[in-house]
Amino acid sequence: MAHLTDKIILITGAAGAVGSAVAAGVREQGGIAIATDLAGADLDLDVTAEADWQRVVDDVAATHGHLDGLVNAAGIVALGSIENLDFATWRRVLSINLDGTFLGCKYAFPLLKPRGGSVVNLSSVSALVGGHNLAAYNASKGGVSLLTKSVALLGARSRPPIRCNAVCPSFLEGPMVDDIAKSARDPAAAMDKMSAGIPLGRMGKPSEVAALCLYLLSDEAAFITGADLPIDGGLTAR
Ligand SMILES: NC(=O)c1ccc[n+]([C@@H]2O[C@H](COP(=O)([O-])OP(=O)(O)OC[C@H]3O[C@@H](n4cnc5c(N)ncnc54)[C@H](O)[C@@H]3O)[C@@H](O)[C@H]2O)c1
């Protein structure tokens, strides 16, 4: 059981399925969640906008003085192969998923340095295995997973250390997968197909991913850094 008493955790994409579950879990475990999203959270933050990051870290510095954790959960998916994906969509996916994670790590780092801390990046099984129609998503999440290792190695030089890990979920219940299914000719069949591809025979729950994030944020995970942790019902086991 992770304990986050008094830990100050900044969360992006916190109006979404995973981010909101992480924010709720942080609060349940006695921590202070600073929930951010485009709208509908404690603070407005577009992860692609450097000026937004500056405003938010200035706000956190003035209110709390430091951070103990960051969860980069903002993200989007767009279906498309290199043949049919337009460049604007490619750039939008890379911008939110990869640039946004870069900016989050970059701007949170100075606030994590004084006391050490933990960064959790929402990557995906799409960082580990490809899909013919996931060109931008695959590239963005592959980038997130390797960026995570770079941040982990930098953070390992800090005293106290800053850890950084990536979690790699397969399909989860929630709006992201609902939107993918809606774009299929037969949404119900598409949902069944996605579940059937997972050895445990079901989609994951945002709360299950949040539980892993909470563990990684906690001191119980003090020796885990630079890891890509699949949480995928066995999808990448074969
Ligand atoms: N849902 C899945 O099946 C699944 C699987 C693997 C990985 N992931 C990853 O987990 C993370 C969370 O996914 P989710 O299921 O909670 O998705 P979600 O769609 O429920 O939530 C994503 C949130 O990101 C926010 N967002 C989008 N663009 C933003 C921007 N520019 N700035 C700030 N916020 C922005 C949205 O407003 C939304 O609230 C994402 O990075 C996603 O790629 C999800």
The ligand as an SDF file (V2000), in Angstrom:
LIG
                    3D

 44 48  0  0  0  0  0  0  0  0999 V2000
   -6.9630    4.9640  -22.4740 N   0  0  0  0  0  0  0  0  0  0  0  0
   -6.1400    4.0370  -22.9410 C   0  0  0  0  0  0  0  0  0  0  0  0
   -6.5490    2.9870  -23.4570 O   0  0  0  0  0  0  0  0  0  0  0  0
   -4.6560    4.2610  -22.8300 C   0  0  0  0  0  0  0  0  0  0  0  0
   -3.7870    3.2070  -23.1170 C   0  0  0  0  0  0  0  0  0  0  0  0
   -2.4300    3.4250  -23.0420 C   0  0  0  0  0  0  0  0  0  0  0  0
   -1.9250    4.6590  -22.6930 C   0  0  0  0  0  0  0  0  0  0  0  0
   -2.7900    5.6720  -22.4190 N   0  0  0  0  0  0  0  0  0  0  0  0
   -2.2220    6.9740  -22.0810 C   0  0  0  0  0  0  0  0  0  0  0  0
   -2.6370    7.3340  -20.7800 O   0  0  0  0  0  0  0  0  0  0  0  0
   -2.7730    8.7540  -20.7030 C   0  0  0  0  0  0  0  0  0  0  0  0
   -4.1350    9.0960  -20.1190 C   0  0  0  0  0  0  0  0  0  0  0  0
   -5.1420    8.5640  -20.9710 O   0  0  0  0  0  0  0  0  0  0  0  0
   -6.6700    8.5610  -20.5640 P   0  0  0  0  0  0  0  0  0  0  0  0
   -7.2070    7.2120  -20.8110 O   0  0  0  0  0  0  0  0  0  0  0  0
   -6.8240    9.1780  -19.2220 O   0  0  0  0  0  0  0  0  0  0  0  0
   -7.2420    9.5230  -21.6920 O   0  0  0  0  0  0  0  0  0  0  0  0
   -8.4030   10.6120  -21.5760 P   0  0  0  0  0  0  0  0  0  0  0  0
   -8.7510   10.9570  -22.9720 O   0  0  0  0  0  0  0  0  0  0  0  0
   -9.4670   10.1440  -20.6480 O   0  0  0  0  0  0  0  0  0  0  0  0
   -7.6490   11.8340  -20.8650 O   0  0  0  0  0  0  0  0  0  0  0  0
   -6.6250   12.5440  -21.4980 C   0  0  0  0  0  0  0  0  0  0  0  0
   -6.6770   13.9640  -20.9580 C   0  0  0  0  0  0  0  0  0  0  0  0
   -5.6190   14.7120  -21.5920 O   0  0  0  0  0  0  0  0  0  0  0  0
   -6.1190   16.0130  -21.7780 C   0  0  0  0  0  0  0  0  0  0  0  0
   -5.3700   16.7270  -22.8070 N   0  0  0  0  0  0  0  0  0  0  0  0
   -5.4050   16.5510  -24.1540 C   0  0  0  0  0  0  0  0  0  0  0  0
   -4.6290   17.4630  -24.7450 N   0  0  0  0  0  0  0  0  0  0  0  0
   -4.0780   18.2170  -23.7580 C   0  0  0  0  0  0  0  0  0  0  0  0
   -3.1900   19.3170  -23.7360 C   0  0  0  0  0  0  0  0  0  0  0  0
   -2.6780   19.8420  -24.8630 N   0  0  0  0  0  0  0  0  0  0  0  0
   -2.8380   19.8400  -22.5460 N   0  0  0  0  0  0  0  0  0  0  0  0
   -3.3540   19.3270  -21.3950 C   0  0  0  0  0  0  0  0  0  0  0  0
   -4.1950   18.2990  -21.3440 N   0  0  0  0  0  0  0  0  0  0  0  0
   -4.5400   17.7550  -22.5250 C   0  0  0  0  0  0  0  0  0  0  0  0
   -7.5750   15.8300  -22.1570 C   0  0  0  0  0  0  0  0  0  0  0  0
   -8.3040   17.0440  -21.9490 O   0  0  0  0  0  0  0  0  0  0  0  0
   -8.0030   14.6880  -21.2680 C   0  0  0  0  0  0  0  0  0  0  0  0
   -8.6010   15.1540  -20.0630 O   0  0  0  0  0  0  0  0  0  0  0  0
   -2.5440    9.2910  -22.1140 C   0  0  0  0  0  0  0  0  0  0  0  0
   -1.2020    9.7350  -22.2280 O   0  0  0  0  0  0  0  0  0  0  0  0
   -2.7470    8.0790  -22.9840 C   0  0  0  0  0  0  0  0  0  0  0  0
   -2.0340    8.1520  -24.1980 O   0  0  0  0  0  0  0  0  0  0  0  0
   -4.1410    5.5000  -22.4600 C   0  0  0  0  0  0  0  0  0  0  0  0
  1  2  1  0
  2  3  2  0
  2  4  1  0
  4  5  1  0
  4 44  2  0
  5  6  2  0
  6  7  1  0
  7  8  2  0
  8  9  1  0
  8 44  1  0
  9 10  1  0
  9 42  1  0
 10 11  1  0
 11 12  1  0
 11 40  1  0
 12 13  1  0
 13 14  1  0
 14 15  2  0
 14 16  1  0
 14 17  1  0
 17 18  1  0
 18 19  2  0
 18 20  1  0
 18 21  1  0
 21 22  1  0
 22 23  1  0
 23 24  1  0
 23 38  1  0
 24 25  1  0
 25 26  1  0
 25 36  1  0
 26 27  1  0
 26 35  1  0
 27 28  2  0
 28 29  1  0
 29 30  1  0
 29 35  2  0
 30 31  1  0
 30 32  2  0
 32 33  1  0
 33 34  2  0
 34 35  1  0
 36 37  1  0
 36 38  1  0
 38 39  1  0
 40 41  1  0
 40 42  1  0
 42 43  1  0
M  CHG  2   8   1  16  -1
M  END
$$$$
